[in-house]
Amino acid sequence: MSQRIAEEHPSEARRKEIFLALVEAQDQQMTVAQSRRTIAKRFNVTENQIRDIEREGLDAQWPPL
C-alpha cells in the first residue's frame, strides 16, 4: 500500500500557514535549507513546494512580513 507523500495543491490558507511556520523557523536561527526541510516534513509537502510557497509569500507580502 503506497502512502501519499505530499499534498499536491495546498489551499491558500494552508500555504499561508506553511509560510508563517517557515518564517518563524528562520527567526529561530534555523538556516534557510534547514527550515525548508523541517517545514516540508512537518506539513507533508516537498521542498520544491516549500520554495514555491516561500516565493509566493514574499511576492504577496503575506504576514508576518
Secondary structure, DSSP 8 states (H G I E B T S, - for coil): -----S-SS--HHHHHHHHHHHHHHHHTT--HHHHHHHHHHHHT--HHHHHHHHHHHHHHT-TT-
